[in-house]
């Protein structure tokens, strides 16, 4: 962990050359830096990993990795670690569009019928501006956009045939609905106008001019020791929790069209520092294009002070008028926050996405502006906390578990999957008493969920409690949804038949 020591009160000095109210309240004194270092250490102590970058003008206040980017290989996270930026990809797609506009090859006022043939009538008038600002009416939820980062490859033809056949969620230009699909449409426009593939054009027009030689999908030559693996905190088995990295997949196949342009670019903290610098210095975009990118074009909701620009959320009510974005695939999480008027960047990433770890970037911002801010330390995932509790407490103390968790996390136990997953993990470790205790607690917390009673039945089967297992499976069937779609009913019926036959 490396921290660059700055003189106390640097931001209040005239060298910052800013009159913004935000700049005047930021502190970078030695005790603030130490508090941030201690906060990062709490994350590392509970097994979290990631990186944090804070720059002010040409000065780097913090540039650090913490924890392990690859647990099995024991590779540490560093500022050079390569991580998935998720939806931060959208700001690069927006920049590529603006470069093409500067070159006179398109305009953000262009409509889709200029770039696509055989469009349904309701989509011909959608503009590039509306795609950039999530106001096109193209929705991720009306049937045309399907799949996740983990889904198998989808071709351009398959993606667009489904998307353009799906209904719009609203009249184009009337309001905002965040749309990954809209940014994939922009990626297709970039390819068609530039005459090359999306990533190649991004490298030529945006990334290389910014000096970002470690950012891309599949065309960069990354060192395997720098690749940050993804980890799912819901799996307590270390090998199962390690999801690897999509870079390994992209080496074998093209990037799927349900991701292209809207998410999944890989980068490093070092490169993201260069990106901020390029936007501040006008290396990639003209001043006019940069202003257009960071302008508050469309509010999230009517009257909302937060707007969407081009690839950025613009906070019009906050001091310093920052722009920000977050990106996540449920495994990686990245947040970026910039204050263009003050030349300040705060960037954070983690490769085990969960609320306590994801919030580190915003928490560091609070620490910089408020020396009295009381920080809640980063804690282990609820799955780990429950497992630790089961190892340190007698099973009779299971009723105290929800309060114990809330005392650490500040959140009620509201996700019924957590106890279920830990319970099955404990069954695999032949700790059936605690597994059944967790299953029973789950049915008490969520008594209308038949699937949880099915899990309880499995726990009793493992312990040889035939009558208790039968009762649990029967209850699970009684709680089956009336409209069908019972994912556990077949298992419960089969288990009942097995147990009743065995009891005869």
N, C-alpha and C positions, 0 to 999 in steps of 0.2 A: 504494500500500500504506500503510495507516494503522495505527499501533500507539499505543495509549493508554498513557502512562507511568504506572506505579503505584509507590508506595513499596515499597522492598525489604521482603520478609517480610510482605506484606499479609495473607496467609492465616493467618499465625500470630498475628495481632492479635486481640484480644478482640472487635472489631467484627464478625467473622464469626459469632459466636454459635453455634459448633458444637464439640462434643466429639469428633467423629469422628476416628478415627486417620488416615483418609485426608486430612482437611483439614490435619492437622499436618505432613504430609510434602510438601505441594505448595509449590513455590517459584515466585515471579514476579519474581525479581530482574532487574535490567537486563541482565545477561549472558545469562540464560535467554531473555529476549525477543529479544535480538540473535541468539542461536543459532537460534531459531524463524524469525526474519526471513531469516537466511542459508539455512536449509533450504528455505523457500518460494522463495527466489531460485533455488535449484538446479532446482526444478521448472519455473519460468518459463523458465530458460535452455535447457531441452531441449524447449520448445514446449508444455508442459502448461498447463492452465488450470483454474481452479476458484475456490473460496473457503473461508475458514476463519473460524469464529466461536468465541471462548472468552469466556465470561462467568462472573463470580464474584460472587454476590449481585447488587447493582445496578450493579456495575462491569463495564465491557467491557475486557477485556485485549487481545483481538485481534478486529478486524472488518475483513476484507480480501478483495479479489479479487486474482487474479494471472493473467497471461496474457490470451489473447483468447477472449471468449465467442463471437465470430463472426469467424473468420479472414479470410474474403473481404471483409467490410465493415470489418475492423479495429476492431470494438467491443470494448473491454476488459471483462474480468470484474470485477464490483464486488459489494459486499454487496447491491445491488438487482437483480443478474442473476437471471433466472427460469430455474430448472433443474428437471429431473424428479427427484422424491424417491424413485421406485420404491416398494419395499415399506414405506417409512416411512408410506405411505398407511394402512397397517393400524391405526396408533395413532389416526388420525382416525376411522376406521370404528368402532373400539372406543369412542371418546369419544362418538360419536353414539348408539350403543346404550345407553351409560350415561346419557346425557341422557334418552332415552326411558324408561329405567327410573326415573329420578328423577321424571319426570312421571307415573309410574304407568301407562304405556301398554304396557309389557311387563316381563318379568322374565328374567334370564339363565338361570333354570331352566326356561323355556318350551321345549316340544318342537316339532319342525318340523311336526308334524301340525296345529298351531294355525294355521300360516301357508300351508301348501301342501296342495292336495288331490291325491288319486290317487297318493300316495307309495307306493313299494315298502315292504313291511313292515320291511325291515332299516333303513330311514331314518326311520321315524315317530318313534322315541324319541330321536333326536339332539337335544341341547339347544343353546341359544345359547351357554352356557358352553363347551361342547365345541367349537363353531365358533370361538370367541374364542381358545381355547387350543390349537388344532390337534390336538385329540384326538377329532374326530368320526368318523374313519375315511374321510371323503371324501378322495379322493386325486387329485393332479395326474397320476398315472401309470397309472391303470386304464382309460383310454379316454374318460372324461367331460370332461376338461379338455384342450383342444387349442388350439394357437396360441401366438403370442408377441406382443409389443408391435407388431410390424410386420404382423401378420396382418390380413386384411380384417375388416370389421365382422361381429359375430355377435350376433343378436338375443337377447332374453331367452328367448323360447320355444325357440329352437334350443339355447341354452346349457343350459337346465335339463332339456330332454328328454334330452339326451346325458348330463348329469351324473347325474341321478337313475336312469338306466338302467344306469349303470356299477356294478361291484361295489365294495363297501367294501374297504379294504386291511386293516382290523382292526376288532375289536369296539369300538363307540363307548365312549369313556371309559377305555380300557385303557392307551393309550400315545400318544406324540406322533408325528405325521408332518406336517411343515410343508405347509400346504395353502392355495394361493392360491384354489382353488375355494371353500373354506369361507368366506373373507371376501367373495366375491361373493354367496354365499347371504345373508350378513349385510346386504349392500347392498340386496338385494331385500326383506328384512324391514324395513329402514329405510324404503324407499319405500312399502311397503304400510301400515305403521303410521302414518307421518307424513302420508300422502296426497299426497306431492309427490315429485319426482325426487330422487335421492341427493344430487347436488351442491347443489341448492337448499336442502335440509334441512341439509346440512353447513354451508353459509354462514350460514344463520339461527341454528343452534343451537350451532355450535362456532367457526367461523372469524371471523365478525363480532364475537361477544362477546370473542374474544381479540385483536381489532384486526388480524386477518390479511387485509388487503384485496388482497393479491397472491398468494393461494393458491387453487387450484381446477383444474378441468379445462378448461372452455370458456366460463365465464360472467364471467370477469374481463376488464377492458379493459387488456391489457398493452401497453406501449410496445415496438415491434419492436426498438428499439436495446438493450433489456434482455434479449431472448430469447437464451439460450445454445443454440447449435447442438450437435448430437451429432456425434462424430467416431469413425470406426472406425480404430484404429491399424494394422490389417492392410492397409489400402489406402494405398499410397505416393503415388498420384496425388491431389493436393489436392482436386480437384472430386469425385472418387469417394469420398473419405474423409468429405466433408461430407454427413451424413445429414439435416441440417435439424432440425426440431423438430416434435413431434406436435401442438403448439398449432395449427400451420397446418392440420393434418388435422382437428382437432376443430372448427375454424371452419366446416368444410363438412359434417361428419357427427357423429352421436352417438358417445359413447364406447362401444366394444365391451364386451359383457357378460363377455368373458373377462378384462377388465382392471378393470371397475368395482368399486371398494371394496377391491381388493387391491393396486393399484399405479398408478403413472402420474400422480398429482397433481403439479402444478407449484407451486413456491414460491420464496422468496428467503431468504437468510440473515437479513435483517431480520425477516421474518415468523417464521422458526423461533426467533429470539430471543424474539419475542412469545409464541410457543407455550410455550416453557419458562417464561416469566414467568407465563403464565396458569395453568399447572399448579401452579406454586409458590404462587401467590396465591389459588387457588380461584376464579378468574374464570369458568371454564367448568363445572367439576365440583365437587361438594361434597367435603369431606375424605374422607368415607366412600367415594365413588366413585373418587377418586384413589387411595386406598389399595387398593381392589379392583383397579384397573387395574394397579398396580405390584406386586401381590402375586405371589410365586412359586408359581403354581398347579400346573404340570405340568413335571416334569424332562424334559430332552431325551432322556435315556436313564436307565434305572434306576441310581440312585446318582450321577448327574451333578449337580454343584453349580449348573449353569446351568439355569434354568427358563424357561417362557414364562408371561407374565402375560396381560394383554389388550392385544395390539398391541405388547408390549415383551418383550425378553429381560431376565431378572432374574438378576444374578450374585450368588448368595448367599454365595460364598466370597471375593469380592473386598472389599478395604478400602473402606468407604463404601457398600457394597451398591448399585452403580450399576445403572441400566437402560440398555439400548442397543438399537439396531437398525441394520441395513444395508439398502440398497436399490440395485438395479442392473438395467438392461436390457441390459447388455453394452456400453453406450455411455456413459450417465451412471452415476455411482456416488455414493452419498451414505451417510454414516455419522453417527449421532448417539449421544452418550453423555452421560447426565445422572447427577448425584449428588444426588438429592432432599434428603437429609439435610444436605448442605453447600451446596446452591443453586449447583451448578457445571454448566455446559453446555460441551460440546466438539462442534462441528458442522463437517463438512467435505463438500465435493462436488467432483466433477471431471466434465468432459464428454468425456473420452477414457479410458474405463475399462481399466485394466491394473494388475497387482499393485503395481508401484512407485509409481504415482500414487494408487491406491485406499487405500493404507495410511497416508496422511499424517495423518489424524485420530488413529489409534492411536499413531503415532510422536510427535505433538505431546503427547499425554497422557503418554507415557513421559518426554519431555523436561521436562515440568512436575514430575513426581514424582522424577526422578532426574537431577540436574545433570551426572552423570558419564556418562550414557548416550551411547554412540557411535552417531551417526546415519549410516546409509548414504544417500548423496544420491539423490534421484530421478533416474532415468536415462531415456533415450529408449526407445521400444519396441524389442523385438528386431528387428522389421522394419526400422526406421530404422537401428539399429546395424549390421545386416547390409549394408544398402545403403551406408552410410558406409564400412564395411570394404572393400566391393568397389570403391569409388571411390579408396581410399587405398593399397590393397595390390595387388601383382601377382596374377594368377589362380593362380599356382603356390603361393600361401600359403593356399589354400582349406582345407587340412587343419588349419590352426591356428585356423580360425574358431570351432569349438565352445569351445575353451579361452578364446579372447578374449571370447566372449559370457559364459561362466560367470564370468570374472574381473570383469565389470562388473555382471552381474545377480545373481550368487550362485546361479544355477539352471542345471541341465543343459538342453541343448536337447532337450526331450522332445516337443515338438509338431511333428509332421511336416508340418503345414500351413504353417509359417512359411517354411521354405526354398522350398517349392513356390510360394507366393504371390510371394515376392521374385524367384524365378527367372522367373516369367511377366512380372512387371513389367519386369525387365531385358530380356526378349525384346522387349517393346514399345518399349524404348528402343534397340533394335538393339545390345545388349551381349550377344550370344549366347555368347561365350566364358565369361563369368562365369555366365550363366544355366545353361549345361550343367554347369559346375563345381558349382554349387549342387545341381542335380538329381542329379548323380552322388554328391555327398556325402550327399544325403538317402537314396539307395538303399543306401549303405554303413551309414548309421545305422539304417535300418529296412528290412532286406533282404527281409522277407516281405510287403511292401506292394506289390501289383501296380500300384496307381494311380500310385505314384511312378515306376515304370519306364515307364508310359504317358507321364508328363510328361517323362521323360528322352528318350523317343522324339521328342516334339514339339520338344524343344530341338535334337536332331540334325537333324530335318527342316529347321528354320530355318537351320542351318549348312550344309545340303546334304550331310550325312554319311549317305548312304543305308544302307550296310551297318550302321553303328552304330545307326541308327534302327530298322531291321528287327529287329536283335538285341534291342533294348530292348522293342519292342512284343511280340515273341514271348515274352519273359520275363514281361511283364505278364499275358499270357494263361495262362501256366503257373501263375501265382500267383493265378488267379481263385478265389474261394471256391467250395467244393464244393456248397454249398447254394444257389447262384445269387446274385442281387443284385449282379452285377458292374457297377458304374457306368461302368467304362472299357472294357469288352470290345468294345462296338460300335465305339467310336472306334478301338481298336487293330486290329480286323479290317478296318475300312475303310482305315486307313492302310497296313496291310500290302498289301492289294489294290492300292492306288494306287502304292505304291513298287515292287512287283513288276512291275506293268504298265509303269511308267516305265523300269524297268531292262532290259526286253526290247528 
